Amino acid sequence: MLTKEYILKLKKSNPSELSNLINDNFNNIKSLIFILEKLGFLNKQFDPNIFIGLISHPNEQIRVLTIKNLGKINNIALIPTFMNIVENDESSLVRREAISSIGRTRNENSILFLCNILLDKDPKIVGQAIRALLVFKGNKEVDEKLKKLSNHKNEMIKSVIYKEYFSNKKTNKSILKHTETYDFLKNVVVNGDVQDILKFVPDESIHLTFTSPPYYNARDYSIYSSYEDYLDFLEDVFLDTYRVTKEGRFLVVNTSPIIIPRISRAHSSKRYPIPFDLHTRLVNIGWEFIDDIIWLKPEYSVKNRIGGFQQHRKPLAYKPNTVTEYLMVYRKNTDKLLDWNMKQYDYNTINESKVQEGFETTNVWEISPKSDKVHSAVFPMELCKRVIEYYSYKGDLVFDPFAGSGTLGRTAKFLDRYFFLTEKEKNYFEYMKTFQVETALFEENKTKFISLNEFKGIVNENN
């Protein structure tokens, strides 16, 4: 029976027997994979000939593991072998492993070959060659070749080159630490047009934005002259939101396609795909798309569209009940990985902010909707809770530009976050005030309800 211990023993004391074991299992794919995976570290003195016969093995995974083991030996004499594999093997995985093995040698004689690979049609092959060449960053020839890829068709390649050669290395505009924000924004609700308000919010002061924009002409409080004007308005709001968001932090937008009712029975209703039309505009602003989360609601809670079809069942007239909405998750564009954002927080904050057991593991969230007599489209607290817990730390500032009844603020407070809310409609603004009386959530660090002019004054006092 093959065991890891037996393979390691042969590797150390009886290489010829190891070679025989590999040859004996040439057609036993499972055993051969096991052997190749369990070899561990190989030094430069290890005989590469033990593997050479497997380079042309018909199984792709065998070839990948063979080249990976040859690469461990880190012998420059194997570079021509790797080059031949890159040029002749049909498998992208095998070719990429061969390029990686060339890169491991850090041998300047391979630069010309790797530069030529940059012309390959497979972007994954090009990406691996870039990684190998970046070892020689600072070499004039290498830098010139790599910089030319800033116009490459593939967005991932362009992103890597931009980060390595063209990204702005200046310090952040924000004068605050990444974990901090301004006191005058904490637990504040401003009554006014969000576009007017955001003009006075400092750069990089928001950690997380979660909002549900007003639906296009679907309710009395949101009337726009055209769908294009509606999208323009949202684009402007999320452009300003981008400016005030801290580097690498998140925007979560809750939207869904909506139906504008028909004018008469002689005309048809029209359905607008808001999440999809808005998505392109957000990406163009600089928001990086991260995830799409489906909010699944019980069928009894949504408008019945299927009723007519249930009666006649005529093809073409099928209109399913809409039980889903989207939570589109975006991150402010940055060269930094998420690890950088996380490392800005101290140990206690990280530990205290960890999500508890029972968190949602899929991108389908089953949550019942909520409404009341004042606002017909209230955020369920459970929806806010998940977004806040998954995308922010305790002490962060959470923003909702279309606050409605203020559920996000109350939930943020409950979860030891600060909130900054804006709401244009006076009746919703006044409705939010009632929660300060009826609940204890606002008593500590009492919420400030202010007008736009009052907010301007506070900002000026703090500048």
Buried (B, 14 or more C-beta within 10 A) or exposed (E): EBEEEBBBEBBEEEBEEBBEBBEEBBEEBEBBBBBBBBBEEBEEEBEBEBBEEBBEBEBBBBBBBBBBBBBBBBBEEBBEBBBEBBEEBEBBBBBBBBBBBBBBBEBEEBBEBBBEBBEBEEBBBBBBBBBBBBBBEEBEEBBEBBEEBBEBEBEEBBBBBEEBEEEEEEEEEBEBEBBBBBEBBBBBBBBBBBBBBBEBBBBBBBBBBBBBBBBBBBEEBBEBEEBEEBBEBBBBBBBBBBBBBBBBBBBBBBBBBBBBEEEEEEEEEEEBEBBEBBBEBBEEBBBBEBEEBBBBBEEEEBEEEBEEBEEEEEEEEEBEBBBBBBBBBBBBBBBEEEEEBEEBBEEEBBEEBEEEEEEEEEEEBEBEBBEEEBBEBBBBBBBBBBBBBBBBBBBBBBBBBBBBBBBBBBBBBBBBBBBBBBBBBEEBBEBBBEBBEEEEBBEEEEBBBBEBEBBBEBBEEEE
